[in-house]
Amino acid sequence: MNHMTTPLRRRFRPLFRQGFFRAAFKPPALTLVALMTAVGASARADVKLASYFGDHMVLQRDREVCLWGTGDTNTSVTVSLRSQSLSTTVGTDSRWQLQLKPMPAGGPFELKVASGSSSVTVKDVLVGDVWLCSGQSNMQMPVKDCAAVEQNTANLELPQVRLCSVGKSSNLKIQTAANIKWRTSTPESAKNFSAVGYFFASELAKDPALAKVPIGVIDSSFGGTMCEGWIPQAALAQFDPKDLRDSMFNMKPATLYNAMIAPLGNSPLKGVVWYQGESNSGHPELYPRLLGTMIAEWRKQFATPNLPFFIVQLPDYAMQWDGFYWPWEREAQAKTVQATPHTALVVAINTTDGYNLHPHEKLEIGRRTALLARRDAYHESIVAQGPVFKTAKGEGSAIRLSFDTRGYGLANSSTGGIRGFAVAGEDGQYRIAEAKIDGDSVVVQSELVPAPEFVRYAWAGVPNSTLINKSGLPAAPFRTDSLPYNNVEVQKEPISRQVTTSAYKIAINGDGMITSLSVRGAQFISNAPGMAGGSSLPFGFGARSLANIQELNSDLLSCRDNDVTLQFKFGEADMEWTLTNRNKDDAKFNLALALPVTVARTNDLEPVTLSCKKSTLTISGVDAITDSENGKVLHLVVKKGASKSLVLKVSEK
């Protein structure tokens, strides 16, 4: 058989396994015609369902449900579910599709698809409401990366909730299949699922009005992605190509849509939760048009012109991102909602301290989104959002701002005066304003602005704003001017600490991370940006911020978050750094060394000796040493529920 070409051998490989070929042919000989007939029979395609359909899934109630898949051309396909049994014929493109009639909530059921002797059965199918959650890293962030108090709320079996993950991918061509997996909602499956998606679904599951309605939530998100990555290529033709930008990993516009949205077909949804905008914040002027286009295109795909969209407005964040502070991107998100019917803005400020690009607090965002969904998608009469600004009217040296409170009144989340308002005159120079509540209005003024013209509220990366309604939901940021972007902002920074002795000097920033360690004048720590320098605690999509810092004694400092504590004990020529891990996963501590530092170690049980210039420092307890382009990196790994220490000693001169 060596004369047979490689492609042909590959094609016939199944027949070798079945015994069609032997070392030598024996009568009766298998003719070429018979052989090709056998190949054709073995190549006959089994009937298949699209990758969207799988065990434990949820189908949208009260809507026609599209089912589709592949099979042999011109063969009949029969689909059975509940009391329905429908048939269709596979087209010349080997594809088939049919529509199930609307069904009420219920289940579990079996979905059966048959064609000739081939069949597929999908088990444990529920009929209820299906929600699509999409966006970038803060939507992707799983429950296991949230604060411990939030992780604990996910330790529930929720049989009526199903979690669906779409595999992360991009493609230059529209795809009909993806890596899609449905799961029942358990503590184990929840910890690796989108935290915002999970908390949103779990909040809906608590609603007595939805007690008998299964909830399916699909996570189709990808960190570091631009909005244009989620828009079909044809719809991007209306934009100037120079305005469109690649997502992280050089993923081109439309490629996320092709790989992660298109494979969902036009199976109906109850609504969409969208949490994205960070990557587009450097160009806020284009974002309303991009997001508006995406919403319109998705509504076409899912055949629902009024498909509800809930847009999560960016939460507190102190730093610039791609050259801009976030008030301008929040405004772009709000403009999209104002211009697009059947959308709502999920106000996310006042949920985090603002010092983490990927905040660990996602439960409140899920709760606020669920409130809006209950009001707008389920038409419940509930308090779902904070005060909404309506009008501004001058009253001498003051401005009266009226709000739509929907009967829930105005309140102040602070015990002091209302914070977050600023006023400006014709010159556009803003000054902090005093504010007082008067019914459903707020009266603002500043003695530095005798003739105020404009007002801004919560207009900062981390707005120190306190206006809420009596249910505790915050007012959204707004401004009454149309002044061009002014990207100058005063931001609060966590307070750093410094310890100086005769032997060393150490600096610890407001996140509890070491930024400098000099021994007798020699710098031992890399000053590379981000996690490449100093110390870091890798966590999720970034690093932990141990911003809860306390000076316990004159020589003792504690830095912590909900899961991890890093405690420093300082001596005249020595230190002890103790890492305590209360999280369910291992905690990893990295210390990046400066390039001039040399590292010596006899074996893994011996201390590490660091030398720089004429200074020497020994460190006991190091688990591993690796190389980076900026120098050596020391690693400490602490198991869950454990503590470990690094002991540092400065050698004598």
C-alpha positions as CSV (number, residue, x, y, z in Angstrom):
1,M,0.0,0.0,0.0
2,N,3.0,2.3,-0.1
3,H,2.0,3.6,-3.5
4,M,-1.1,5.2,-2.0
5,T,-0.8,9.0,-1.6
6,T,-0.8,10.4,1.9
7,P,-4.1,12.3,1.6
8,L,-5.8,9.2,0.3
9,R,-4.3,7.1,3.1
10,R,-5.6,9.7,5.6
11,R,-9.0,9.5,4.1
12,F,-9.0,5.7,4.2
13,R,-7.6,5.5,7.7
14,P,-10.9,4.5,9.3
15,L,-11.2,1.7,6.9
16,F,-7.8,0.3,7.9
17,R,-9.1,0.2,11.4
18,Q,-12.2,-1.6,10.3
19,G,-10.2,-4.3,8.5
20,F,-10.9,-3.2,4.9
21,F,-7.2,-3.5,4.1
22,R,-4.8,-6.3,5.0
23,A,-1.1,-6.8,4.5
24,A,-2.1,-8.8,1.3
25,F,-5.4,-8.8,-0.4
26,K,-7.4,-12.0,-0.2
27,P,-10.3,-13.0,-2.5
28,P,-12.8,-11.8,-2.9
29,A,-11.0,-8.6,-3.9
30,L,-12.5,-5.3,-2.9
31,T,-13.0,-3.3,-6.1
32,L,-12.4,0.4,-6.2
33,V,-16.1,1.1,-6.8
34,A,-17.0,-0.9,-3.7
35,L,-14.3,0.8,-1.8
36,M,-15.5,4.3,-2.6
37,T,-19.0,3.2,-1.8
38,A,-17.8,2.1,1.6
39,V,-16.0,5.4,2.1
40,G,-19.1,7.3,1.2
41,A,-21.2,5.3,3.7
42,S,-18.6,5.9,6.5
43,A,-18.5,9.7,5.7
44,R,-22.3,10.1,6.0
45,A,-22.8,12.9,8.6
46,D,-24.7,12.3,11.8
47,V,-27.4,14.8,12.7
48,K,-26.0,17.5,15.0
49,L,-27.3,20.4,17.0
50,A,-25.4,23.8,17.0
51,S,-22.8,24.3,19.8
52,Y,-25.2,26.6,21.6
53,F,-27.4,23.7,22.7
54,G,-26.3,21.4,25.5
55,D,-27.3,19.6,28.7
56,H,-28.5,21.9,31.5
57,M,-29.4,24.8,29.1
58,V,-32.2,27.3,29.4
59,L,-34.5,28.1,26.4
60,Q,-36.2,31.5,26.4
61,R,-39.9,31.2,27.5
62,D,-42.9,32.8,25.7
63,R,-40.9,33.2,22.4
64,E,-40.4,31.2,19.3
65,V,-37.2,29.4,19.8
66,C,-34.9,28.8,16.8
67,L,-33.1,25.4,16.7
68,W,-30.5,24.7,14.1
69,G,-27.7,22.3,13.2
70,T,-26.2,20.1,10.5
71,G,-27.0,16.8,8.8
72,D,-27.0,14.9,5.5
73,T,-28.3,16.9,2.6
74,N,-32.0,16.3,1.8
75,T,-32.6,14.1,4.8
76,S,-35.5,14.7,7.2
77,V,-34.8,16.0,10.7
78,T,-37.4,15.7,13.5
79,V,-37.2,17.7,16.8
80,S,-39.2,16.9,19.9
81,L,-39.6,18.9,23.1
82,R,-42.4,18.8,25.6
83,S,-45.6,18.3,23.5
84,Q,-44.0,19.6,20.3
85,S,-42.7,17.5,17.4
86,L,-41.6,19.3,14.3
87,S,-39.8,18.2,11.1
88,T,-37.7,19.9,8.4
89,T,-35.3,18.9,5.7
90,V,-31.5,19.4,5.6
91,G,-30.6,22.0,2.9
92,T,-28.0,21.6,0.2
93,D,-25.5,23.4,2.5
94,S,-25.9,20.5,5.1
95,R,-27.7,22.8,7.5
96,W,-31.2,22.7,9.0
97,Q,-33.3,25.0,11.1
98,L,-36.7,25.2,12.6
99,Q,-38.8,27.2,15.1
100,L,-40.4,25.8,18.2
101,K,-43.6,27.5,19.3
102,P,-43.5,29.7,22.4
103,M,-43.5,27.7,25.7
104,P,-44.2,28.7,29.3
105,A,-41.6,28.4,32.0
106,G,-40.9,24.9,33.2
107,G,-38.7,21.8,33.1
108,P,-36.6,19.9,33.2
109,F,-37.2,18.4,29.7
110,E,-35.4,16.4,27.1
111,L,-34.8,17.9,23.7
112,K,-34.5,15.1,21.0
113,V,-33.3,15.5,17.4
114,A,-33.5,12.5,15.0
115,S,-32.6,11.9,11.4
116,G,-32.8,8.4,10.1
117,S,-30.7,6.2,12.4
118,S,-28.8,9.2,13.9
119,S,-30.1,11.1,16.9
120,V,-29.1,13.6,19.6
121,T,-30.6,14.1,23.1
122,V,-30.1,17.2,25.2
123,K,-30.9,16.5,28.8
124,D,-32.1,18.6,31.7
125,V,-33.4,21.5,29.6
126,L,-35.3,24.3,31.3
127,V,-37.6,26.9,29.8
128,G,-37.2,30.3,31.4
129,D,-35.4,33.6,30.8
130,V,-32.0,33.8,29.1
131,W,-29.6,36.8,29.8
132,L,-26.5,37.5,27.8
133,C,-23.6,39.2,29.8
134,S,-20.8,40.6,27.8
135,G,-17.9,43.1,27.9
136,Q,-14.3,43.1,28.9
137,S,-12.3,42.1,32.0
138,N,-14.6,43.4,34.7
139,M,-17.4,41.4,33.3
140,Q,-15.0,38.4,32.8
141,M,-13.7,38.6,36.4
142,P,-14.9,35.4,38.2
143,V,-16.5,35.0,41.6
144,K,-13.3,33.5,43.0
145,D,-11.4,36.8,42.4
146,C,-14.0,38.8,44.4
147,A,-13.7,39.9,48.0
148,A,-14.1,37.0,50.5
149,V,-17.4,38.3,51.8
150,E,-18.8,38.2,48.2
151,Q,-17.4,34.7,47.5
152,N,-19.3,33.5,50.6
153,T,-22.6,34.6,49.1
154,A,-22.0,32.2,46.2
155,N,-21.9,29.1,48.4
156,L,-25.4,28.1,47.4
157,E,-27.1,25.5,45.1
158,L,-29.4,27.4,42.8
159,P,-31.1,24.7,40.8
160,Q,-33.2,27.3,38.8
161,V,-30.1,29.1,37.7
162,R,-27.9,27.8,34.8
163,L,-24.5,29.2,33.9
164,C,-23.3,29.2,30.3
165,S,-19.7,30.1,29.3
166,V,-18.6,31.0,25.7
167,G,-15.0,30.1,25.1
168,K,-12.7,33.2,24.6
169,S,-11.7,33.5,21.0
170,S,-11.5,35.8,18.0
171,N,-11.7,35.2,14.3
172,L,-11.5,37.2,11.1
173,K,-14.5,35.2,9.7
174,I,-18.0,34.7,11.2
175,Q,-18.2,31.4,13.0
176,T,-21.1,29.1,13.4
177,A,-19.7,27.2,16.4
178,A,-17.9,28.1,19.6
179,N,-16.8,26.3,22.8
180,I,-20.0,26.7,24.7
181,K,-20.7,25.0,28.0
182,W,-23.9,25.0,30.1
183,R,-23.7,24.1,33.8
184,T,-25.9,24.0,36.8
185,S,-25.2,26.7,39.4
186,T,-23.2,25.2,42.2
187,P,-20.6,26.7,44.5
188,E,-18.0,25.0,42.3
189,S,-19.3,26.2,39.0
190,A,-20.0,29.7,40.3
191,K,-16.4,30.4,41.4
192,N,-15.1,30.4,37.9
193,F,-18.1,32.2,36.4
194,S,-18.5,36.0,35.7
195,A,-19.1,37.6,39.1
196,V,-21.3,40.3,37.7
197,G,-23.3,37.7,35.7
198,Y,-23.6,35.3,38.7
199,F,-24.6,37.9,41.2
200,F,-27.1,39.4,38.7
201,A,-28.7,36.0,38.2
202,S,-28.7,35.1,41.9
203,E,-30.4,38.4,42.7
204,L,-33.1,37.6,40.1
205,A,-33.5,34.1,41.7
206,K,-34.3,35.8,45.0
207,D,-37.3,37.7,43.5
208,P,-40.5,36.0,44.7
209,A,-42.1,37.1,41.4
210,L,-39.6,34.9,39.5
211,A,-39.7,31.9,41.9
212,K,-40.9,29.6,39.2
213,V,-38.9,31.0,36.4
214,P,-35.5,29.4,35.5
215,I,-32.7,31.9,34.8
216,G,-30.0,31.2,32.2
217,V,-27.0,33.6,32.1
218,I,-24.5,33.5,29.3
219,D,-21.0,34.9,29.9
220,S,-19.5,35.9,26.6
221,S,-16.8,38.3,27.7
222,F,-13.1,38.9,26.9
223,G,-10.7,41.1,28.9
224,G,-8.9,44.0,27.2
225,T,-11.4,44.3,24.4
226,M,-12.6,47.3,22.5
227,C,-16.3,47.9,21.8
228,E,-15.6,47.7,18.0
229,G,-14.4,44.1,18.5
230,W,-18.0,43.2,19.3
231,I,-19.6,44.8,16.2
232,P,-20.2,42.9,12.9
233,Q,-17.8,43.9,10.1
234,A,-20.6,45.1,7.8
235,A,-21.8,47.6,10.5
236,L,-18.2,49.0,10.9
237,A,-18.2,50.2,7.3
238,Q,-19.9,53.4,8.5
239,F,-16.8,54.3,10.6
240,D,-13.6,55.8,9.4
241,P,-11.1,52.9,9.6
242,K,-8.5,55.2,11.3
243,D,-11.0,55.6,14.2
244,L,-11.3,51.9,14.8
245,R,-8.8,50.2,17.2
246,D,-7.6,46.7,17.8
247,S,-8.3,45.0,21.1
248,M,-5.6,43.4,23.3
249,F,-3.5,40.7,21.6
250,N,-4.0,42.5,18.3
251,M,-7.5,41.3,17.9
252,K,-9.1,43.2,15.1
253,P,-12.5,44.9,15.0
254,A,-15.4,42.5,14.6
255,T,-13.4,39.5,15.5
256,L,-14.9,39.1,19.0
257,Y,-18.4,39.3,17.4
258,N,-17.4,36.7,14.8
259,A,-16.2,34.2,17.4
260,M,-18.3,34.8,20.5
261,I,-21.6,36.3,19.5
262,A,-22.4,35.1,16.0
263,P,-22.4,31.4,17.2
264,L,-25.3,32.2,19.5
265,G,-27.4,32.5,16.4
266,N,-30.8,34.2,16.8
267,S,-31.9,32.2,19.7
268,P,-34.1,34.7,21.7
269,L,-32.9,36.4,24.9
270,K,-34.6,38.2,27.7
271,G,-32.0,41.0,27.8
272,V,-28.3,41.9,27.7
273,V,-26.0,43.2,30.5
274,W,-23.0,45.1,29.0
275,Y,-20.0,46.0,31.2
276,Q,-17.2,47.5,29.0
277,G,-15.7,50.9,28.2
278,E,-12.4,50.9,30.0
279,S,-10.5,50.1,26.8
280,N,-12.4,52.8,24.8
281,S,-12.0,55.5,27.5
282,G,-9.1,57.2,25.6
283,H,-11.7,58.2,22.9
284,P,-14.9,58.9,24.7
285,E,-16.3,61.1,21.8
286,L,-16.7,58.0,19.6
287,Y,-18.1,55.6,22.2
288,P,-21.8,56.5,22.0
289,R,-21.8,55.8,18.3
290,L,-19.9,52.6,18.7
291,L,-22.1,51.2,21.5
292,G,-25.3,52.4,19.8
293,T,-24.3,50.5,16.7
294,M,-23.5,47.4,18.6
295,I,-26.8,47.5,20.4
296,A,-28.7,47.9,17.1
297,E,-26.7,45.0,15.5
298,W,-27.3,42.6,18.4
299,R,-31.0,43.4,18.4
300,K,-31.1,42.4,14.7
301,Q,-29.3,39.1,15.3
302,F,-31.5,38.1,18.2
303,A,-34.6,39.3,16.3
304,T,-35.8,41.5,19.1
305,P,-36.0,45.2,18.2
306,N,-36.7,46.2,21.8
307,L,-34.2,43.9,23.4
308,P,-33.3,45.4,26.8
309,F,-29.7,46.5,27.4
310,F,-28.4,47.3,30.8
311,I,-25.1,49.3,30.6
312,V,-22.9,49.2,33.6
313,Q,-21.3,52.7,34.0
314,L,-17.7,52.6,34.9
315,P,-17.1,52.6,38.7
316,D,-14.6,54.6,40.7
317,Y,-11.1,54.7,39.4
318,A,-8.4,57.2,40.4
319,M,-5.9,56.9,37.6
320,Q,-5.9,57.9,33.9
321,W,-6.6,55.1,31.5
322,D,-5.3,55.6,28.0
323,G,-4.8,59.2,28.7
324,F,-8.2,60.1,30.1
325,Y,-10.0,60.1,33.4
326,W,-13.2,58.1,33.6
327,P,-15.8,60.9,34.0
328,W,-15.8,61.4,30.2
329,E,-16.3,57.7,29.4
330,R,-19.1,57.6,32.0
331,E,-20.7,60.5,30.2
332,A,-20.3,58.6,26.9
333,Q,-22.1,55.6,28.4
334,A,-24.9,57.9,29.7
335,K,-25.3,59.5,26.3
336,T,-25.8,56.1,24.7
337,V,-28.6,55.3,27.1
338,Q,-30.2,58.7,26.6
339,A,-30.2,58.2,22.9
340,T,-31.2,54.5,22.8
341,P,-34.7,53.3,23.7
342,H,-35.0,50.3,26.0
343,T,-31.7,50.7,27.7
344,A,-30.8,51.6,31.2
345,L,-27.7,52.9,33.0
346,V,-26.4,50.9,36.0
347,V,-24.7,53.5,38.2
348,A,-21.6,51.8,39.6
349,I,-20.0,54.6,41.6
350,N,-19.7,54.2,45.4
351,T,-19.0,50.4,45.1
352,T,-15.2,50.4,45.5
353,D,-12.4,52.6,46.7
354,G,-11.2,53.4,43.2
355,Y,-7.6,52.3,43.4
356,N,-8.0,49.0,41.5
357,L,-8.7,48.7,37.8
358,H,-10.4,45.4,38.5
359,P,-12.2,46.0,41.8
360,H,-13.1,43.0,43.8
361,E,-16.6,44.3,44.7
362,K,-19.1,43.0,42.2
363,L,-22.0,41.9,44.3
364,E,-23.5,45.5,44.5
365,I,-23.2,45.9,40.7
366,G,-25.0,42.7,40.2
367,R,-27.7,43.8,42.7
368,R,-28.2,47.2,41.1
369,T,-28.4,45.6,37.6
370,A,-31.0,43.1,38.8
371,L,-33.1,45.9,40.3
372,L,-33.2,47.7,36.9
373,A,-34.0,44.4,35.1
374,R,-36.9,43.7,37.5
375,R,-38.3,47.2,36.8
376,D,-37.7,47.4,33.1
377,A,-37.8,43.8,31.8
378,Y,-40.2,42.3,34.4
379,H,-42.2,45.5,34.9
380,E,-42.2,45.3,38.7
381,S,-43.0,48.5,40.6
382,I,-39.8,48.7,42.7
383,V,-37.1,51.2,43.5
384,A,-34.5,50.5,40.9
385,Q,-32.3,53.5,40.6
386,G,-31.2,56.7,42.3
387,P,-32.2,60.3,41.7
388,V,-32.1,61.3,38.0
389,F,-31.2,64.9,37.2
390,K,-33.9,66.8,35.3
391,T,-33.4,70.6,35.2
392,A,-31.2,73.4,36.5
393,K,-32.6,76.9,37.3
394,G,-30.8,79.9,38.5
395,E,-31.9,81.5,41.7
396,G,-29.7,84.5,42.3
397,S,-26.4,83.3,43.6
398,A,-27.6,79.7,43.7
399,I,-28.8,77.1,41.2
400,R,-31.8,74.8,41.9
401,L,-31.4,71.3,40.5
402,S,-34.6,69.2,40.2
403,F,-34.5,65.4,40.2
404,D,-36.8,62.6,39.3
405,T,-37.0,60.6,42.5
406,R,-40.0,58.5,41.5
407,G,-41.5,59.3,44.9
408,Y,-38.5,57.9,46.9
409,G,-37.1,61.3,47.8
410,L,-33.6,62.6,48.2
411,A,-31.1,61.8,51.0
412,N,-27.5,62.1,51.9
413,S,-25.2,59.1,52.4
414,S,-22.9,61.2,54.7
415,T,-23.4,62.5,58.2
416,G,-21.9,65.9,57.0
417,G,-23.1,68.1,54.2
418,I,-23.9,66.8,50.7
419,R,-20.7,66.3,48.8
420,G,-19.9,66.0,45.1
421,F,-21.3,69.3,43.6
422,A,-19.3,72.1,41.9
423,V,-20.5,75.3,40.2
424,A,-18.9,77.6,37.6
425,G,-19.7,81.0,36.2
426,E,-19.4,82.0,32.5
427,D,-15.6,81.5,32.7
428,G,-16.2,77.7,33.2
429,Q,-13.9,77.7,36.3
430,Y,-15.5,75.3,38.7
431,R,-15.5,75.7,42.5
432,I,-16.7,73.3,45.2
433,A,-20.3,74.1,46.1
434,E,-22.3,73.8,49.2
435,A,-25.6,71.9,48.7
436,K,-28.8,71.4,50.6
437,I,-31.8,69.2,49.9
438,D,-35.1,71.0,49.4
439,G,-37.9,68.4,48.6
440,D,-37.0,66.8,45.3
441,S,-34.5,69.6,44.6
442,V,-30.9,70.4,45.6
443,V,-29.8,74.0,45.9
444,V,-26.1,74.6,45.3
445,Q,-23.9,77.6,45.6
446,S,-20.4,78.8,46.3
447,E,-19.3,82.2,47.7
448,L,-16.5,82.1,45.1
449,V,-19.0,82.0,42.2
450,P,-21.5,84.9,42.7
451,A,-23.2,84.3,39.4
452,P,-23.2,80.5,38.8
453,E,-24.1,79.2,35.3
454,F,-23.1,75.6,35.3
455,V,-23.1,72.6,37.7
456,R,-21.2,69.3,37.8
457,Y,-21.9,66.4,40.1
458,A,-19.7,63.4,40.8
459,W,-17.4,64.6,38.1
460,A,-14.2,62.8,39.1
461,G,-12.5,59.5,38.7
462,V,-13.3,58.8,42.3
463,P,-16.2,61.2,43.0
464,N,-16.6,62.1,46.6
465,S,-20.4,62.2,46.1
466,T,-23.1,61.5,48.6
467,L,-26.5,62.2,47.0
468,I,-28.8,59.2,47.1
469,N,-32.5,58.4,47.4
470,K,-34.1,57.0,50.5
471,S,-33.4,53.5,49.3
472,G,-29.6,54.1,49.3
473,L,-29.2,54.2,45.5
474,P,-26.8,56.9,44.2
475,A,-27.5,59.7,41.7
476,A,-25.5,59.3,38.5
477,P,-22.7,61.8,37.5
478,F,-23.9,64.7,35.3
479,R,-22.9,68.1,34.1
480,T,-25.0,71.0,32.7
481,D,-22.2,72.5,30.6
482,S,-21.0,71.5,27.2
483,L,-17.4,72.6,27.7
484,P,-14.7,70.6,25.9
485,Y,-12.8,67.8,27.7
486,N,-10.6,69.1,30.5
487,N,-8.4,66.2,31.5
488,V,-6.9,67.7,34.7
489,E,-8.0,66.1,37.9
490,V,-7.1,66.2,41.6
491,Q,-7.1,62.7,42.9
492,K,-6.8,61.3,46.4
493,E,-4.0,58.8,46.8
494,P,-3.5,56.3,49.5
495,I,-0.9,57.4,52.1
496,S,2.5,55.8,51.8
497,R,4.8,54.8,54.7
498,Q,8.5,55.0,55.2
499,V,10.8,53.4,57.8
500,T,14.4,54.5,58.2
501,T,17.0,52.9,60.4
502,S,20.8,53.1,60.4
503,A,21.0,50.0,58.2
504,Y,18.1,50.3,55.7
505,K,15.3,52.5,54.4
506,I,12.0,51.0,53.1
507,A,9.0,52.6,51.4
508,I,5.6,51.0,51.3
509,N,2.9,52.6,49.2
510,G,-0.8,53.0,49.9
511,D,-1.6,49.6,48.4
512,G,0.7,47.9,50.9
513,M,3.3,47.2,48.3
514,I,7.1,47.8,48.7
515,T,8.4,50.4,46.3
516,S,11.9,50.9,47.6
517,L,14.3,49.1,49.8
518,S,17.8,50.5,50.1
519,V,20.5,48.9,52.3
520,R,23.3,51.3,53.4
521,G,22.5,53.5,50.4
522,A,22.3,50.7,47.7
523,Q,18.8,50.1,46.1
524,F,17.8,46.5,46.1
525,I,14.3,46.8,44.5
526,S,13.4,47.3,40.8
527,N,11.6,50.5,40.0
528,A,10.1,49.0,36.8
529,P,6.5,50.1,36.3
530,G,3.5,48.1,37.4
531,M,3.9,44.5,38.7
532,A,7.4,44.3,37.1
533,G,8.9,46.3,39.9
534,G,8.7,46.4,43.7
535,S,6.5,43.9,45.4
536,S,3.2,42.5,44.2
537,L,0.5,40.1,45.0
538,P,-0.8,38.8,41.6
539,F,-4.6,38.4,41.8
540,G,-7.1,37.8,39.0
541,F,-6.4,40.3,36.2
542,G,-4.0,42.4,38.2
543,A,-2.6,42.7,41.7
544,R,-4.1,42.9,45.1
545,S,-4.4,46.3,46.8
546,L,-3.8,46.0,50.6
547,A,-5.0,49.5,51.2
548,N,-6.4,48.9,54.7
549,I,-3.2,50.0,56.5
550,Q,-2.7,50.3,60.2
551,E,0.3,51.2,62.4
552,L,-0.1,48.7,65.2
553,N,3.0,49.8,67.1
554,S,6.0,52.0,66.4
555,D,7.7,49.0,64.8
556,L,4.7,47.1,63.4
557,L,2.7,47.8,60.2
558,S,-0.3,45.8,58.9
559,C,-1.6,46.0,55.3
560,R,-4.7,44.0,54.3
561,D,-7.7,43.4,52.3
562,N,-10.6,41.0,52.9
563,D,-8.5,37.9,52.1
564,V,-4.8,38.7,52.7
565,T,-2.7,40.5,55.4
566,L,0.9,41.5,54.9
567,Q,2.4,42.4,58.3
568,F,5.8,44.1,58.6
569,K,7.9,43.9,61.8
570,F,10.8,46.3,61.8
571,G,14.1,46.0,63.7
572,E,17.3,48.1,63.6
573,A,19.0,45.8,61.1
574,D,16.4,43.2,60.4
575,M,12.8,42.8,59.3
576,E,10.1,40.1,59.2
577,W,7.4,40.2,56.5
578,T,4.5,37.8,57.3
579,L,1.9,37.0,54.7
580,T,-1.4,35.5,56.0
581,N,-3.8,34.0,53.5
582,R,-7.5,33.7,54.3
583,N,-8.5,33.1,50.7
584,K,-9.5,29.8,49.2
585,D,-6.7,29.8,46.7
586,D,-2.9,30.1,47.2
587,A,-1.5,33.7,47.7
588,K,1.6,34.6,45.8
589,F,4.0,37.3,46.8
590,N,6.6,38.5,44.3
591,L,9.6,40.8,45.0
592,A,11.4,42.2,41.9
593,L,15.0,43.0,42.4
594,A,17.1,45.7,40.7
595,L,19.3,44.6,37.9
596,P,22.6,45.3,39.7
597,V,21.6,42.9,42.6
598,T,23.4,39.5,42.5
599,V,21.6,36.5,44.0
600,A,23.3,33.5,45.7
601,R,21.8,30.5,47.2
602,T,23.4,27.1,48.1
603,N,20.1,25.1,48.1
604,D,16.4,25.6,48.5
605,L,16.6,25.3,52.2
606,E,19.2,28.0,52.7
607,P,18.7,31.7,52.9
608,V,19.1,33.8,49.8
609,T,22.0,36.2,49.8
610,L,21.6,39.5,47.9
611,S,24.5,41.8,47.2
612,C,24.6,45.2,45.6
613,K,27.7,47.4,45.6
614,K,29.1,46.9,49.1
615,S,25.8,46.0,50.8
616,T,24.5,42.5,51.6
617,L,21.1,41.3,52.6
618,T,20.0,37.8,53.5
619,I,16.4,36.6,53.1
620,S,15.1,33.4,54.7
621,G,11.8,31.7,53.5
622,V,12.0,32.4,49.8
623,D,10.2,29.6,47.8
624,A,11.6,30.2,44.4
625,I,13.8,32.6,42.3
626,T,13.1,33.4,38.6
627,D,14.5,35.7,36.0
628,S,12.9,38.6,34.3
629,E,14.1,41.2,31.8
630,N,14.4,43.7,34.8
631,G,16.3,41.4,37.1
632,K,15.7,38.5,39.5
633,V,12.3,37.9,41.1
634,L,11.8,36.3,44.5
635,H,8.6,34.3,45.2
636,L,6.7,33.3,48.3
637,V,3.6,31.1,48.0
638,V,1.2,30.8,51.0
639,K,-1.4,28.0,51.0
640,K,-5.0,28.8,51.9
641,G,-5.5,29.3,55.6
642,A,-1.8,29.6,56.3
643,S,0.9,32.1,57.1
644,K,4.5,32.3,56.0
645,S,7.3,34.8,56.8
646,L,10.3,36.2,55.0
647,V,13.1,37.2,57.5
648,L,15.5,39.9,56.2
649,K,18.8,40.6,57.8
650,V,21.3,43.3,56.9
651,S,24.9,42.1,57.1
652,E,27.3,44.1,59.2
653,K,29.8,46.3,57.4
